[in-house]
C-alpha cells in the first residue's frame, strides 16, 4: 500500500498485541489474542498496517467461520493520528480480498448507531444496510458494553465489487 509512505499490510501476530494498546484496553487485547488463536485454526483472518519504523497504525479482522454465506469483518481500527488517510479503506479491501479467496460471496460488518462516520465509510465502499442488531462486549471494569448497530453487507464480485473500489 502507498499513501505517500510505504505501509506493510501483514497478518496480525501474537507479538503485535502490545503494539495495539492504542486500540483498546485489556479486555480488547484479550479479544485480539482470541482472534490470533482463531487465525491459527483457520477460522479468521487478521491484518495490521505497519510503518517502516515498525509502528502498527491500523488493524482489522475477518471471521470466515461464522457463516457459509458471508464473512464478518470486525475489529477495524485506525490509530487516531492516522485516520482519514485511506487506511480503513485499504484494510477493508484487503479483508474483502481474503474473504473472496476463502470462497465467501459477501462481507458483513456492523457500525454502531452513534458512529455515523463508520457508516458513511461503509456506504462509500459499496455496503448496504441489511439489518440492525444489539451487540455487546466486555469492558475493562468487568461489565458489558451494550449498543445498537447497523449491519451492512457487500456482495463480492459482480456490480457491487466494481462500485467504490
C-alpha positions as CSV (number, residue, x, y, z in Angstrom):
1,X,0.0,0.0,0.0
2,X,1.3,3.5,-0.7
3,X,-0.1,6.7,0.9
4,X,3.0,8.8,0.4
5,X,4.7,6.5,2.9
6,X,5.1,2.8,2.5
7,X,3.0,0.7,4.8
8,X,3.2,-3.1,5.2
9,X,-0.2,-4.8,5.5
10,X,0.5,-8.2,7.0
11,X,-1.0,-10.8,9.2
12,X,-1.6,-10.0,12.8
13,X,0.8,-11.8,15.1
14,X,0.7,-12.5,18.9
15,X,3.7,-10.2,19.2
16,X,1.6,-7.3,17.9
17,X,-0.8,-7.2,20.8
18,X,1.2,-4.8,22.9
19,X,1.7,-2.5,19.9
20,X,-2.1,-2.3,19.6
21,X,-2.5,-0.8,23.1
22,X,-3.9,2.3,21.4
23,X,-6.9,0.3,20.0
24,X,-8.5,-0.6,23.4
25,X,-8.0,-1.7,26.9
26,X,-7.1,-5.1,28.5
27,X,-10.5,-6.7,27.6
28,X,-10.0,-5.6,24.0
29,X,-6.5,-7.1,23.8
30,X,-7.8,-10.4,25.3
31,X,-10.3,-10.4,22.4
32,X,-7.4,-9.8,19.9
33,X,-5.5,-12.7,21.5
34,X,-8.5,-14.9,20.8
35,X,-8.5,-13.6,17.2
36,X,-4.9,-14.6,16.8
37,X,-5.8,-18.1,18.0
38,X,-8.7,-18.2,15.6
39,X,-6.3,-17.4,12.7
40,X,-4.2,-20.4,13.8
41,X,-7.4,-22.6,13.4
42,X,-8.2,-21.1,10.1
43,X,-11.4,-19.5,11.4
44,X,-10.3,-15.9,11.0
45,X,-8.0,-13.6,9.1
46,X,-6.5,-10.6,10.8
47,X,-4.2,-7.9,9.5
48,X,-2.3,-4.9,10.7
49,X,-0.8,-1.9,8.8
50,X,2.8,-1.2,9.9
51,X,5.0,1.8,9.2
52,X,8.6,1.2,8.0
53,X,9.6,2.0,11.6
54,X,7.7,-1.0,12.9
55,X,4.8,1.1,14.5
56,X,1.4,-0.6,14.0
57,X,-1.2,2.0,13.0
58,X,-4.2,0.0,11.9
59,X,-5.8,-3.4,12.2
60,X,-8.8,-5.4,11.2
61,X,-10.2,-9.0,11.4
62,X,-12.4,-11.2,9.4
63,X,-14.4,-14.2,10.8
64,X,-14.6,-16.7,8.0
65,X,-16.2,-19.5,10.1
66,X,-19.4,-17.7,11.3
67,X,-21.4,-18.3,8.1
68,X,-21.1,-20.1,4.7
69,X,-22.8,-17.1,3.1
70,X,-20.6,-14.2,4.3
71,X,-17.5,-13.3,6.2
72,X,-17.8,-11.0,9.2
73,X,-15.4,-8.0,9.2
74,X,-14.8,-6.7,12.7
75,X,-12.3,-5.0,14.9
76,X,-11.4,-2.4,12.2
77,X,-9.4,0.3,13.9
78,X,-7.0,3.0,12.8
79,X,-4.8,4.9,15.2
80,X,-6.3,8.4,15.8
81,X,-3.2,10.1,14.3
82,X,-3.6,8.1,11.1
83,X,-7.3,8.4,10.4
84,X,-8.8,9.8,7.2
85,X,-5.8,8.8,5.2
86,X,-7.3,5.8,3.5
87,X,-6.0,3.1,5.9
88,X,-9.5,1.9,6.8
89,X,-10.4,1.6,3.1
90,X,-7.2,-0.3,2.4
91,X,-7.8,-2.7,5.2
92,X,-11.4,-3.3,4.3
93,X,-10.4,-4.0,0.7
94,X,-7.6,-6.4,1.9
95,X,-10.0,-8.3,4.1
96,X,-12.6,-8.4,1.3
97,X,-10.0,-10.0,-1.0
98,X,-9.3,-12.6,1.7
99,X,-13.0,-13.3,2.1
100,X,-13.2,-13.8,-1.7
101,X,-10.2,-16.1,-1.6
102,X,-11.9,-18.2,1.1
103,X,-14.9,-18.6,-1.3
104,X,-17.3,-16.5,0.6
105,X,-19.7,-14.4,-1.6
106,X,-20.2,-11.4,0.7
107,X,-18.8,-9.5,3.7
108,X,-20.9,-8.2,6.5
109,X,-19.9,-5.7,9.3
110,X,-21.6,-3.6,11.9
111,X,-21.4,0.1,12.7
112,X,-22.7,1.4,16.0
113,X,-25.6,3.8,15.6
114,X,-23.6,6.5,17.3
115,X,-20.7,6.2,14.8
116,X,-22.1,7.8,11.6
117,X,-18.5,8.3,10.2
118,X,-18.1,4.5,10.1
119,X,-21.5,4.0,8.4
120,X,-20.6,6.7,5.9
121,X,-17.3,5.0,5.1
122,X,-19.0,1.6,4.5
123,X,-21.7,3.1,2.3
124,X,-19.0,4.8,0.3
125,X,-17.3,1.4,-0.2
126,X,-20.5,-0.1,-1.6
127,X,-22.0,-1.6,1.6
128,X,-25.8,-1.6,2.1
129,X,-27.6,-1.8,5.4
130,X,-29.3,-5.1,5.8
131,X,-30.2,-5.3,9.5
132,X,-29.8,-3.8,12.9
133,X,-28.6,-5.8,15.9
134,X,-27.9,-5.3,19.6
135,X,-24.2,-6.0,20.3
136,X,-22.2,-6.3,23.5
137,X,-18.7,-6.9,24.6
138,X,-16.8,-6.8,27.9
139,X,-15.2,-3.7,29.2
140,X,-12.2,-3.3,31.5
141,X,-14.4,-2.8,34.6
142,X,-15.9,-6.3,34.2
143,X,-19.2,-5.0,32.8
144,X,-20.6,-5.4,29.3
145,X,-20.9,-2.5,26.9
146,X,-24.2,-2.8,25.0
147,X,-25.1,-0.9,21.9
148,X,-27.3,-1.0,18.8
149,X,-25.5,-1.4,15.5
150,X,-26.5,-1.3,11.8
151,X,-25.4,-4.4,9.9
152,X,-24.0,-3.7,6.4
153,X,-23.3,-6.1,3.6
154,X,-21.3,-6.0,0.4
155,X,-21.6,-8.8,-2.2
156,X,-18.2,-9.7,-3.6
157,X,-17.8,-9.9,-7.4
158,X,-20.2,-8.5,-9.9
159,X,-21.6,-5.0,-9.9
160,X,-21.1,-4.4,-6.1
161,X,-17.4,-5.2,-6.3
162,X,-16.8,-2.7,-9.1
163,X,-18.6,0.1,-7.1
164,X,-16.4,2.2,-4.8
165,X,-13.4,0.0,-5.3
